[in-house]
Amino acid sequence: MFVSYKWLSEYVDIADQTPEELAEKITRAGIEVEGVELPASEMKGIVVGYVKTREQHPNADKLSKCLVDIGEEEPVQIICGAKNVDAGQYVAVAKTGAVLPGNFKIKRAKLRGEESNGMICSLSELGIESRLNPKEYAEGIFNFPTDVTPGEDALAALNRDDAILELSLTPNRSDALSMIGVAYEVAAILGRDVTLPEPSPAEADEQAANAVSIRIDAPEDNPVYVARVVKNVKIGPSPLWMQTLLMNAGIRPHNNVVDITNYVLMEYGQPLHAFDLDRVQTGEIVVRRAEQGEKFTTLDDAERTLSADQLVITNGQEPIALAGVMGGANSEVHEGTVNVLIESAYFDGQTVRTASKAHGLRSEASARFEKGVDPSRIEAACDRAAELMADLADGRVLSGRVTAGEYNPEPKRVSITLDRLNMRLGTDLQMGDVQDIFSRLKFKTEVNGDEITVTVPTRRGDITIPEDLTEEVARLYGYDHIPLTLPEGESLPGGLSPYQHGRRIVRRYLEGAGFTQAVTYSLTSEKRAVQFALEVRQPVALAMPMSEERAYLRESLLPHLVEAAAYNSARQTSSVALYETGSIYLNEGENVQPKEEERVSGIVTGLWQEHLWQGEKKAADFFAVKGVIEGLAARLGLMERLSFQKAAPEGFHPGRTASVLLDGQPVGVIGQLHPALAKEADLKEAYLFELKLDALLHAERKNLGYTPIPRFPSISRDIALVVDSTAEAALLEGIIKEAGGPLLMKVHLFDVYEGDKMEEGKKSVAFALTYMNPEKTLTDEEVTAVHEKVLAALKEKADADLRA
């Protein structure tokens, strides 16, 4: 919510408060002010100028030579490139020496041989966003109305000398989505009164009820609908003061009628809509649910297909507006509009949200209906708009309002005792102090002994229970004034749980191995939700997602890590090693909370090692990442229980991927990203891993033990085995370890050969075996006996022969 300091001052006296001081007090009272913008603070030397003459530049087709009165003794010559500059216009001029946004300084210059003493400015050049510029000035310079004087401050005329406070509102504070709502808040903070508009439009004798009738066929969605009729309006630009206030509030001016509805929206927080009454044709307004598949073209000229859960305003025959969201092109106020119907209604917030979300239309009006509007302002806002249309569009307001339905919710009454309030806040407030706070909030109160009962105005729909009253007292009393206390009771020892300690070990190990921690979204698309998942289930869908790309809970951390690596690679960081520890979510069935498990995942692409001074480079590969996993297992004391098994899950390279097993049970996967997916992400070879962190950290570990350094020598034997080309080295290694018994200390695979010197369908696998007895020196006979046993086991279980 953008709040104009000047506009706010019309409702509450803030003359003794600087914008910065006011922002600090609002923030301390519970509504965060994200920033205070002072548009004119970085500009100077901007005045109103009058273009006395304009002629074509003699040496440039797209430039004009203008003689401009800027309130000095003599007019100045300015060269201007805008197409819409002409004699007789009042314009904003940056004089020689002026400073524009971005510290852009204006100097005397020559353009194509002609002297230029300043610059005629567009609104964008004065710091106003292009999206907020009136359409007629979206390209070119801005023209002031004729009620300005050459030489006067152009920034003041454009309200650029205002201060804009940006409020960060929580969903419960919809009351502050209007200038009047903010005025009530500021008045309570400062202890002052609020000056409210008192609309009383002069009415003609003609009855509005004779011009239009209203019927509500969906009262649960639209309990009340109020209309005013204004005839003989003259469509044109709204006054400059209104245009600039709207721009400061983040709304683009259109014409006087539309601007008035937006002005009242920002003033009262009540959304309005203006229909061209003649284009309604039937003189009838019928509010109903849309028919399934019904077509409707909105103001943005997009044809919408409606559904039966959406509310429409019709002329009894066809839709003319999507209730609370956007009007229709068939009833739009345009340059030829003469008679206007003003709509002011109360629409159900959930119904409006359903339609807004379904059509991707988010507007100032829909945002307010969704959060809740004050039903007590419906008629006042309608009267205010009619009054302004009479004043600013020369309209004739027909007598009376046309109303259908009724909605007069009773103000809530909430009670709290003084003891309970003081106990919760740790204060010693007296009843008079509490009454004063509620009085500043303009809440009616009744005191009965120790209990105070508050009648909450309908504008404050967020106050429903005693705790809400406690919050109001706390924030206006001042959080800084609440005394500090320490909790009483027995102190408990702090520290990390074993699981937290283990997670920290994992993170430190991976960072020590060269990985950088990443933090990615838990929400993803339906396609990516199941990609790379260790357990593929139906993904968990969100009931109200932000977008299609964030509509499901992830089942793996890897898809987003691949995205992160691709993002870095696209920015010339081609060597990337990222890891993440985070939760994934597994569907446990309908209406059941999803199961949450923690994973540790990583991705490596590009160079794994690079020593430029040695001229050495090593690209990342499967075995580099496998070594990281083995090192992690060793750090957790699980190395002896870890093993790998060939696998080919979807999304991975079918020949360079393995399952990670702990005690023979799958706990993860490691492998190369499938080349097709790598190409799609514009990555070079990339290697991934994902492990079940819960399983690793909850696994039982043996106490750390030590063995003495061996005093006796070891004996090594190398064997080259001829086996089927499909035989797995891990299987052979397992056979060797089992047959070698306690004397076999280490087995190391050092060579695999498949070539023209091997029989077809065969390969050579070479191992280095180390034998040792910690109690004595081994003899050749003892080693030979064990070694022969190993060879026999290999022949029996794997049909492996020694290579000649």
MARTOR-951489 format. One line per 4 residues: their letters; for each residue x, y, z of C-alpha. Coordinates in steps of 0.5 Angstrom, whole numbers, plus 2048, in hexadecimal, padded with zeros to 3 digits. Example, Ala and Ser with C-alpha at 12.3 -4.5 7.8 and 13.67 -1.06 7.14 Angstrom:
<sites>
as) 819/7F7/810 ~ 81B/7FE/80E;
</sites>
This chain:
<sites>
mfvs) 800/800/800 ~ 803/807/7FE ~ 801/80C/802 ~ 802/814/800;
ykwl) 804/818/806 ~ 800/81E/803 ~ 7FA/81A/801 ~ 7FA/817/809;
seyv) 7FA/81E/80B ~ 7F3/820/809 ~ 7F0/81B/80E ~ 7F5/81C/814;
diad) 7FA/821/816 ~ 801/81F/815 ~ 804/826/814 ~ 809/825/81A;
qtpe) 80B/81E/818 ~ 810/81D/812 ~ 80F/817/80E ~ 815/814/811;
elae) 812/815/818 ~ 80B/812/816 ~ 80E/80C/813 ~ 812/80A/819;
kitr) 80C/80B/81D ~ 807/807/819 ~ 80D/802/818 ~ 80D/802/820;
agie) 806/801/820 ~ 806/7FA/81D ~ 805/7FC/815 ~ 80C/7FC/812;
vegv) 80E/802/80D ~ 812/7FF/808 ~ 815/805/806 ~ 814/80D/805;
elpa) 815/80F/7FE ~ 816/817/7FD ~ 815/818/7F5 ~ 818/81F/7F5;
semk) 81E/81E/7FA ~ 823/81C/7F4 ~ 820/822/7EF ~ 820/829/7EF;
givv) 820/82F/7EA ~ 819/82C/7E7 ~ 814/831/7E5 ~ 80E/832/7E1;
gyvk) 80F/835/7DA ~ 80A/838/7D5 ~ 80C/836/7CE ~ 80B/83D/7CA;
treq) 80E/83B/7C3 ~ 80F/834/7C0 ~ 813/833/7B9 ~ 816/82E/7B6;
hpna) 81E/82D/7B7 ~ 821/82F/7B1 ~ 826/829/7B1 ~ 822/823/7B4;
dkls) 81B/821/7B2 ~ 81A/81E/7B9 ~ 81C/824/7BD ~ 818/82A/7BE;
kclv) 81A/831/7C0 ~ 816/834/7C6 ~ 816/83B/7C9 ~ 814/83A/7D0;
dige) 812/83F/7D6 ~ 815/83C/7DC ~ 813/842/7E0 ~ 819/846/7DF;
eepv) 81B/84C/7DC ~ 81C/849/7D5 ~ 819/843/7D2 ~ 81E/83D/7D1;
qiic) 81F/839/7CB ~ 81F/831/7CC ~ 81F/82C/7C7 ~ 81A/826/7C8;
gakn) 81A/820/7C5 ~ 812/81E/7C7 ~ 80D/81D/7C1 ~ 808/820/7C5;
vdag) 80B/827/7C7 ~ 807/82D/7C5 ~ 806/835/7C6 ~ 802/836/7CB;
qyva) 803/831/7D0 ~ 805/831/7D7 ~ 80B/82C/7D8 ~ 810/82A/7DD;
vakt) 817/82D/7DC ~ 81D/82B/7DF ~ 821/831/7DF ~ 829/832/7DD;
gavl) 82C/82F/7E4 ~ 826/82B/7E6 ~ 827/824/7E8 ~ 822/81E/7E6;
pgnf) 822/817/7E9 ~ 828/813/7E9 ~ 82C/819/7EA ~ 82B/81B/7E3;
kikr) 82D/822/7E2 ~ 82B/827/7DD ~ 830/82B/7D9 ~ 830/831/7D4;
aklr) 831/82D/7CD ~ 831/82D/7C6 ~ 82C/828/7C2 ~ 82E/828/7BB;
gees) 830/82F/7BB ~ 82B/832/7BF ~ 82B/834/7C6 ~ 827/831/7CB;
ngmi) 826/834/7D2 ~ 823/82F/7D6 ~ 81F/829/7D5 ~ 817/828/7D4;
csls) 815/822/7D8 ~ 811/81C/7D8 ~ 80E/819/7DE ~ 813/813/7DE;
elgi) 819/818/7DE ~ 816/81A/7E4 ~ 816/814/7E8 ~ 80F/811/7E7;
esrl) 80E/80A/7E4 ~ 80C/809/7DD ~ 807/804/7DF ~ 804/80A/7E3;
npke) 804/810/7DE ~ 7FD/812/7DB ~ 7FC/80E/7D4 ~ 7FC/815/7D0;
yaeg) 803/816/7D3 ~ 806/80F/7D3 ~ 80A/812/7CD ~ 80D/819/7CD;
ifnf) 80D/81F/7D2 ~ 807/820/7D7 ~ 803/826/7D6 ~ 800/82A/7DC;
ptdv) 7F9/82D/7DD ~ 7F9/834/7DC ~ 7F8/836/7E3 ~ 800/836/7E4;
tpge) 805/83C/7E4 ~ 80B/83C/7E0 ~ 811/83C/7E5 ~ 80D/838/7EB;
dala) 810/832/7EE ~ 80E/82C/7E9 ~ 80F/827/7EE ~ 80A/82A/7F3;
alnr) 805/82A/7ED ~ 806/823/7EC ~ 806/821/7F3 ~ 80D/81E/7F2;
ddai) 80F/822/7F9 ~ 80A/81D/7FC ~ 80D/817/801 ~ 80B/810/7FF;
lels) 80A/80B/805 ~ 80A/804/803 ~ 807/800/808 ~ 808/7F8/808;
ltpn) 801/7F6/80B ~ 800/7EF/80E ~ 7F9/7EC/80B ~ 7F5/7ED/811;
rsda) 7F6/7F5/811 ~ 7F2/7F6/80B ~ 7EF/7FC/80E ~ 7F5/800/80C;
lsmi) 7F4/7FF/805 ~ 7F1/806/804 ~ 7F3/80D/806 ~ 7EE/80D/80B;
gvay) 7F0/807/80E ~ 7F7/809/80F ~ 7F4/810/812 ~ 7F1/80C/817;
evaa) 7F7/808/819 ~ 7FC/80F/819 ~ 7F6/813/81D ~ 7F7/80D/822;
ilgr) 7FE/80D/822 ~ 7FE/815/823 ~ 7F8/816/827 ~ 7F5/81A/822;
dvtl) 7EE/81A/81F ~ 7EC/818/818 ~ 7E9/81D/813 ~ 7E4/818/80E;
peps) 7E1/81B/808 ~ 7DA/81C/808 ~ 7D7/81B/801 ~ 7D0/81E/800;
paea) 7CF/81E/7F8 ~ 7CA/823/7F5 ~ 7C5/81F/7F2 ~ 7C0/820/7EC;
deqa) 7B9/81F/7ED ~ 7B9/819/7E8 ~ 7B9/813/7EC ~ 7BF/80E/7EB;
anav) 7BA/808/7EC ~ 7B7/80A/7E6 ~ 7BD/809/7E2 ~ 7C0/803/7E5;
siri) 7BD/7FD/7E9 ~ 7C1/7F7/7EC ~ 7C0/7F0/7EE ~ 7C5/7EB/7F2;
dape) 7C4/7E4/7F0 ~ 7CA/7E2/7F4 ~ 7C9/7E5/7FB ~ 7CE/7E1/7FF;
dnpv) 7D4/7E4/7FA ~ 7D1/7EB/7FA ~ 7CD/7ED/800 ~ 7CC/7F4/7FE;
yvar) 7CD/7F8/7F7 ~ 7CC/800/7F7 ~ 7CC/804/7F1 ~ 7CC/80B/7EF;
vvkn) 7CA/80E/7E8 ~ 7CE/814/7E6 ~ 7CC/817/7DF ~ 7CE/81C/7DA;
vkig) 7D6/81B/7DC ~ 7DB/81E/7D8 ~ 7E1/819/7D7 ~ 7E8/81C/7D7;
pspl) 7EE/81C/7DC ~ 7ED/81D/7E3 ~ 7F0/823/7E7 ~ 7F8/823/7E7;
wmqt) 7F7/822/7EF ~ 7F4/81C/7EE ~ 7F8/819/7E9 ~ 7FE/81A/7ED;
llmn) 7FB/817/7F3 ~ 7F9/811/7F0 ~ 800/810/7ED ~ 803/811/7F4;
agir) 7FF/80B/7F6 ~ 801/807/7F0 ~ 7FB/808/7EC ~ 7FB/80A/7E4;
phnn) 7F6/810/7E3 ~ 7F1/80E/7DD ~ 7EC/813/7DD ~ 7E8/817/7E2;
vvdi) 7E2/812/7E3 ~ 7E7/80C/7E4 ~ 7EC/810/7E8 ~ 7E6/812/7ED;
tnyv) 7E4/80B/7EE ~ 7EC/809/7EF ~ 7ED/80F/7F4 ~ 7E7/80D/7F8;
lmey) 7E9/806/7F8 ~ 7F0/809/7FB ~ 7EC/80E/800 ~ 7E7/809/802;
gqpl) 7EA/802/801 ~ 7E3/801/7FD ~ 7E4/7FE/7F6 ~ 7DF/802/7F1;
hafd) 7DE/800/7EA ~ 7DB/805/7E5 ~ 7D7/803/7DF ~ 7D4/806/7D9;
ldrv) 7CD/806/7DA ~ 7CB/807/7D3 ~ 7CF/801/7D1 ~ 7CC/7FD/7D7;
qtge) 7C6/7FD/7D2 ~ 7C1/7FA/7D6 ~ 7C1/7FF/7DC ~ 7C1/7F9/7E1;
ivvr) 7C7/7F6/7E5 ~ 7C6/7EE/7E7 ~ 7CC/7EB/7EB ~ 7CC/7E4/7EA;
raeq) 7D1/7DE/7EA ~ 7D4/7DD/7E3 ~ 7D2/7D7/7DF ~ 7D7/7D2/7DE;
gekf) 7DB/7D3/7D7 ~ 7D8/7DA/7D6 ~ 7DC/7DF/7D2 ~ 7DE/7E6/7D5;
ttld) 7E2/7EB/7D2 ~ 7E6/7F0/7D7 ~ 7E8/7F7/7D7 ~ 7EF/7F4/7D5;
daer) 7EC/7F1/7CE ~ 7ED/7EA/7D1 ~ 7E7/7E5/7D0 ~ 7E6/7E1/7D6;
tlsa) 7E3/7DB/7D7 ~ 7DF/7DB/7DD ~ 7DD/7D5/7E2 ~ 7D7/7D4/7E7;
dqlv) 7DB/7D6/7ED ~ 7DC/7DD/7EB ~ 7D8/7E3/7EC ~ 7D6/7E8/7E6;
itng) 7D2/7EF/7E5 ~ 7CD/7EE/7DF ~ 7C8/7F3/7DC ~ 7C3/7ED/7DD;
qepi) 7C6/7EA/7D6 ~ 7CD/7EA/7D6 ~ 7D3/7EB/7DB ~ 7D6/7F2/7DB;
alag) 7DB/7F1/7E1 ~ 7DE/7EC/7E5 ~ 7DC/7ED/7EC ~ 7E2/7F1/7F0;
vmgg) 7E7/7EF/7EB ~ 7E6/7F3/7E4 ~ 7E1/7F6/7E0 ~ 7DF/7F4/7D9;
anse) 7E1/7F7/7D2 ~ 7D9/7F8/7D0 ~ 7D8/7FD/7D6 ~ 7DE/800/7D6;
vheg) 7DE/808/7D8 ~ 7E1/80B/7D2 ~ 7E2/812/7CE ~ 7DB/812/7CC;
tvnv) 7D8/810/7D3 ~ 7D2/815/7D5 ~ 7CF/811/7DB ~ 7D2/80D/7E0;
lies) 7D0/808/7E5 ~ 7D4/807/7EB ~ 7D5/800/7EE ~ 7D6/800/7F6;
ayfd) 7D5/7F9/7F9 ~ 7D7/7F3/7FE ~ 7DA/7ED/7FA ~ 7DC/7E7/7FE;
gqtv) 7E4/7E7/7FE ~ 7E5/7DF/7FD ~ 7E0/7E0/7F6 ~ 7E4/7E6/7F4;
rtas) 7EB/7E2/7F5 ~ 7E8/7DC/7F2 ~ 7E7/7E0/7EB ~ 7ED/7E4/7EC;
kahg) 7F2/7DE/7ED ~ 7EE/7DB/7E7 ~ 7EF/7E0/7E2 ~ 7F6/7E3/7E5;
lrse) 7F3/7EA/7E6 ~ 7F5/7ED/7EC ~ 7F3/7F4/7ED ~ 7F3/7F9/7F3;
asar) 7EB/7F8/7F3 ~ 7EC/7F0/7F4 ~ 7F1/7F1/7F9 ~ 7ED/7F5/7FD;
fekg) 7E7/7F0/7FD ~ 7EB/7EA/7FE ~ 7ED/7ED/805 ~ 7E7/7F0/806;
vdps) 7E4/7F7/806 ~ 7E0/7FB/80B ~ 7D8/7FA/809 ~ 7D7/801/80D;
riea) 7DA/805/807 ~ 7D7/802/801 ~ 7D1/807/801 ~ 7D6/80D/803;
acdr) 7DB/80B/7FD ~ 7D6/80B/7F8 ~ 7D3/812/7FA ~ 7DB/815/7FA;
aael) 7DC/812/7F3 ~ 7D5/815/7F1 ~ 7D7/81C/7F4 ~ 7DE/81C/7F1;
madl) 7DB/81A/7EA ~ 7D6/820/7EB ~ 7DC/825/7ED ~ 7E1/822/7E8;
adgr) 7DD/81F/7E2 ~ 7D7/824/7E2 ~ 7D3/81F/7E3 ~ 7CC/81F/7E6;
vlsg) 7CA/81A/7EC ~ 7C4/817/7EB ~ 7C0/817/7F2 ~ 7C1/811/7F7;
rvta) 7C5/80B/7F7 ~ 7C2/804/7F4 ~ 7C3/7FE/7F8 ~ 7C2/7F7/7F8;
geyn) 7C3/7F2/7FE ~ 7C5/7F4/805 ~ 7CC/7F3/809 ~ 7CC/7F6/810;
pepk) 7D1/7F2/814 ~ 7D1/7F3/81C ~ 7D7/7F6/81E ~ 7DB/7F1/822;
rvsi) 7DB/7F2/82A ~ 7E2/7EF/82D ~ 7E3/7EF/835 ~ 7E9/7EE/839;
tldr) 7EB/7EF/840 ~ 7F0/7F4/842 ~ 7F4/7EF/846 ~ 7F4/7EA/840;
lnmr) 7F7/7F0/83C ~ 7FC/7F2/841 ~ 7FE/7EB/842 ~ 7FF/7E9/83B;
lgtd) 803/7F0/839 ~ 807/7F0/840 ~ 805/7F7/841 ~ 801/7FB/847;
lqmg) 7FC/7FF/843 ~ 7F6/802/846 ~ 7EF/802/843 ~ 7F0/809/841;
dvqd) 7F6/808/83D ~ 7F2/802/839 ~ 7EC/806/838 ~ 7F0/80C/835;
ifsr) 7F4/807/830 ~ 7ED/804/82D ~ 7EA/80B/82D ~ 7F0/80D/829;
lkfk) 7EE/808/824 ~ 7E7/80A/824 ~ 7E5/804/827 ~ 7DF/805/82C;
tevn) 7E0/801/833 ~ 7DC/7FF/839 ~ 7DF/7FE/840 ~ 7DC/7F9/845;
gdei) 7E0/7F9/84B ~ 7E7/7F5/848 ~ 7E4/7F4/841 ~ 7E4/7F8/83B;
tvtv) 7E0/7F7/835 ~ 7E2/7FA/82F ~ 7DD/7FB/829 ~ 7E1/7FA/823;
ptrr) 7DF/7FE/81D ~ 7DE/7FA/816 ~ 7E4/7FD/813 ~ 7E9/7F9/818;
gdit) 7E7/7F2/816 ~ 7ED/7EF/819 ~ 7EB/7F0/820 ~ 7E7/7EA/822;
iped) 7EA/7E7/829 ~ 7ED/7EA/82F ~ 7F4/7E9/82D ~ 7F2/7EE/827;
ltee) 7F1/7F3/82C ~ 7F7/7F1/830 ~ 7FB/7F2/82A ~ 7F8/7F9/828;
varl) 7F9/7FB/82F ~ 801/7F9/82F ~ 802/7FC/828 ~ 7FF/803/82A;
ygyd) 802/803/831 ~ 809/802/82E ~ 80D/7FB/82D ~ 813/7FF/830;
hipl) 80F/801/836 ~ 80D/7F9/838 ~ 812/7F7/83D ~ 817/7F2/83C;
tlpe) 816/7EC/840 ~ 81A/7E5/840 ~ 816/7DE/840 ~ 816/7DB/847;
gesl) 817/7D4/848 ~ 81D/7CF/848 ~ 822/7D0/843 ~ 823/7CA/83E;
pggl) 82A/7C9/83B ~ 82B/7CB/834 ~ 82E/7C8/82E ~ 82D/7C4/827;
spyq) 829/7BE/827 ~ 82D/7B8/824 ~ 829/7B8/81D ~ 82B/7C0/81D;
hgrr) 832/7BE/81F ~ 832/7B9/819 ~ 82F/7BE/814 ~ 835/7C3/816;
ivrr) 83A/7BE/815 ~ 837/7BC/80E ~ 837/7C4/80C ~ 83E/7C5/80E;
yleg) 841/7BF/80B ~ 83E/7C1/804 ~ 840/7C8/805 ~ 847/7C6/806;
agft) 846/7C1/800 ~ 845/7C7/7FC ~ 83E/7C8/7FB ~ 83A/7CE/7FC;
qavt) 833/7CE/800 ~ 82D/7CF/7FC ~ 826/7D1/7FF ~ 820/7D0/7FA;
yslt) 819/7D0/7FA ~ 815/7CA/7FD ~ 80F/7CC/7F7 ~ 810/7CA/7F0;
sekr) 80C/7C8/7EA ~ 808/7C1/7E9 ~ 80E/7BE/7E4 ~ 813/7C0/7E9;
avqf) 810/7BE/7EF ~ 812/7B6/7EE ~ 818/7B7/7EA ~ 81E/7B4/7EC;
alev) 81A/7B1/7F2 ~ 81C/7AB/7F6 ~ 815/7A9/7F8 ~ 810/7AC/7F2;
rqpv) 809/7AD/7F5 ~ 804/7B1/7F3 ~ 806/7B8/7F4 ~ 803/7BC/7FA;
alam) 7FF/7C2/7F6 ~ 7FE/7C9/7FA ~ 7F7/7CB/7FB ~ 7F8/7D2/7F9;
pmse) 7FF/7D3/7F5 ~ 802/7D9/7F3 ~ 803/7D7/7EC ~ 804/7D0/7E8;
eray) 80B/7D0/7E9 ~ 80A/7D0/7F1 ~ 804/7CC/7F1 ~ 807/7C5/7F4;
lres) 80C/7C3/7FA ~ 812/7C0/7F7 ~ 814/7B9/7F8 ~ 81B/7BA/7F7;
llph) 820/7C0/7F8 ~ 824/7BE/7F1 ~ 81F/7C2/7EC ~ 821/7C9/7EF;
lvea) 828/7C7/7F0 ~ 828/7C6/7E9 ~ 825/7CD/7E7 ~ 82A/7D0/7EC;
aayn) 830/7CD/7E8 ~ 82D/7CF/7E2 ~ 82C/7D6/7E4 ~ 833/7D7/7E6;
sarq) 836/7D4/7E0 ~ 832/7D9/7DC ~ 835/7DE/7E0 ~ 83C/7DB/7DE;
tssv) 83D/7D7/7E4 ~ 83E/7D1/7E1 ~ 841/7CD/7E7 ~ 83C/7CC/7EC;
alye) 83C/7C8/7F2 ~ 835/7C9/7F6 ~ 832/7C5/7FC ~ 82B/7C6/800;
tgsi) 828/7C3/806 ~ 821/7C3/806 ~ 81A/7C0/806 ~ 816/7BC/801;
ylne) 80F/7BA/802 ~ 80C/7B3/800 ~ 804/7B3/7FF ~ 801/7AE/804;
genv) 7FA/7AE/801 ~ 7F4/7B3/801 ~ 7F3/7B7/807 ~ 7F9/7B5/80A;
qpke) 7FF/7B9/80C ~ 805/7B8/807 ~ 80B/7B4/80A ~ 811/7B9/80B;
eerv) 818/7B6/80A ~ 81F/7BA/80A ~ 824/7B8/804 ~ 82B/7BB/803;
sgiv) 82C/7BC/7FB ~ 831/7BF/7F7 ~ 833/7C0/7F0 ~ 83A/7C1/7ED;
tglw) 83C/7C3/7E6 ~ 842/7C6/7E2 ~ 849/7C5/7E5 ~ 84A/7C2/7EC;
qehl) 851/7C4/7ED ~ 855/7C9/7E9 ~ 85C/7CB/7EB ~ 85E/7D0/7E5;
wqge) 865/7D1/7E8 ~ 866/7C9/7E7 ~ 862/7C9/7E0 ~ 85E/7C4/7E4;
kkaa) 856/7C3/7E2 ~ 852/7BE/7E4 ~ 84A/7BE/7E2 ~ 845/7BB/7E7;
dffa) 843/7B4/7E6 ~ 83F/7AF/7E9 ~ 845/7AC/7EE ~ 846/7B3/7F0;
vkgv) 83F/7B4/7F3 ~ 840/7AC/7F5 ~ 846/7AE/7F9 ~ 842/7B4/7FC;
iegl) 83C/7AF/7FF ~ 841/7AA/801 ~ 845/7B0/805 ~ 83E/7B2/808;
aarl) 83D/7AB/80A ~ 844/7AA/80D ~ 842/7B1/811 ~ 83C/7AE/814;
glme) 83F/7A7/816 ~ 83B/7A3/810 ~ 840/7A2/80B ~ 841/79A/80D;
rlsf) 839/79A/80C ~ 839/79E/805 ~ 838/79B/7FE ~ 836/79C/7F7;
qkaa) 832/799/7F2 ~ 831/79A/7EB ~ 82B/79E/7E9 ~ 827/7A1/7E4;
pegf) 822/7A6/7E7 ~ 81E/7AB/7E2 ~ 822/7B1/7E1 ~ 829/7AE/7E2;
hpgr) 82E/7AC/7DD ~ 82C/7A4/7DC ~ 834/7A2/7DD ~ 836/7A7/7E2;
tasv) 832/7A6/7E8 ~ 831/7A2/7EE ~ 82D/7A1/7F4 ~ 830/7A3/7FB;
lldg) 82F/79D/800 ~ 82F/79D/807 ~ 82F/796/80A ~ 82C/794/804;
qpvg) 827/799/804 ~ 826/79F/7FF ~ 827/7A5/802 ~ 829/7A9/7FC;
vigq) 82B/7AA/7F5 ~ 832/7AD/7F1 ~ 833/7AE/7EA ~ 833/7B2/7E4;
lhpa) 82E/7B6/7E1 ~ 82B/7B3/7DB ~ 82E/7B7/7D5 ~ 827/7B9/7D2;
lake) 825/7BD/7D9 ~ 82C/7C0/7D9 ~ 82B/7C2/7D2 ~ 825/7C5/7D4;
adlk) 828/7C9/7DA ~ 82E/7CB/7D5 ~ 832/7C7/7DA ~ 839/7C3/7D9;
eayl) 839/7BC/7DC ~ 836/7BD/7E3 ~ 836/7B8/7E9 ~ 831/7B8/7EE;
felk) 830/7B4/7F5 ~ 82A/7B4/7F9 ~ 82A/7B0/800 ~ 825/7AF/805;
ldal) 828/7B3/80B ~ 823/7B1/810 ~ 825/7A9/80F ~ 82D/7AB/80F;
lhae) 82C/7AF/816 ~ 828/7AB/819 ~ 82C/7A4/817 ~ 82F/7A1/81D;
rknl) 837/7A2/81E ~ 83C/79E/821 ~ 840/7A2/827 ~ 846/7A5/824;
gytp) 84C/7A0/825 ~ 853/7A0/823 ~ 858/79A/821 ~ 860/79A/822;
iprf) 864/79C/81C ~ 866/795/819 ~ 86D/793/81B ~ 86E/78D/816;
psis) 86E/78E/80E ~ 869/78D/809 ~ 869/789/803 ~ 866/78B/7FC;
rdia) 863/787/7F7 ~ 860/78A/7F0 ~ 85B/786/7EC ~ 858/787/7E5;
lvvd) 852/783/7E4 ~ 84E/781/7DE ~ 847/782/7DF ~ 841/783/7DB;
stae) 840/78A/7D9 ~ 83A/78B/7DD ~ 83D/789/7E3 ~ 83D/78F/7E8;
aall) 843/790/7EC ~ 840/791/7F3 ~ 83D/78A/7F2 ~ 844/787/7F1;
egii) 847/78C/7F7 ~ 842/789/7FB ~ 844/782/7FA ~ 84B/783/7FB;
keag) 84A/786/802 ~ 846/781/804 ~ 84B/77B/802 ~ 851/77F/804;
gpll) 84F/77F/80B ~ 852/783/811 ~ 859/783/80E ~ 856/787/808;
mkvh) 857/78E/80A ~ 856/792/803 ~ 853/791/7FC ~ 854/796/7F7;
lfdv) 851/796/7F0 ~ 857/799/7EB ~ 855/797/7E4 ~ 850/795/7E0;
yegd) 851/793/7D8 ~ 84D/792/7D2 ~ 850/792/7CC ~ 853/78E/7C6;
kmee) 857/789/7CA ~ 851/787/7CE ~ 84C/782/7CC ~ 846/784/7C9;
gkks) 841/785/7CF ~ 846/785/7D4 ~ 84A/78A/7D8 ~ 850/78B/7DD;
vafa) 84F/78D/7E4 ~ 856/78E/7E8 ~ 856/78F/7F0 ~ 85C/790/7F5;
ltym) 85B/78B/7FB ~ 85F/78D/801 ~ 860/788/807 ~ 862/789/80E;
npek) 862/785/814 ~ 862/78B/81A ~ 865/785/81F ~ 86B/783/81B;
tltd) 86E/783/814 ~ 86B/77F/80F ~ 86E/779/80B ~ 86E/778/804;
eevt) 86A/772/805 ~ 865/775/809 ~ 864/77A/804 ~ 863/775/7FE;
avhe) 85E/771/802 ~ 85A/777/803 ~ 85B/779/7FC ~ 859/773/7F9;
kvla) 853/773/7FD ~ 851/77A/7FA ~ 852/777/7F3 ~ 84E/771/7F4;
alke) 848/775/7F6 ~ 849/77A/7F0 ~ 849/774/7EC ~ 843/771/7EF;
kada) 83E/777/7F0 ~ 840/77B/7EA ~ 843/777/7E5 ~ 84A/77B/7E6;
dlra) 850/779/7E3 ~ 857/77B/7E4 ~ 859/77F/7DE ~ 85F/77C/7DB;
</sites>
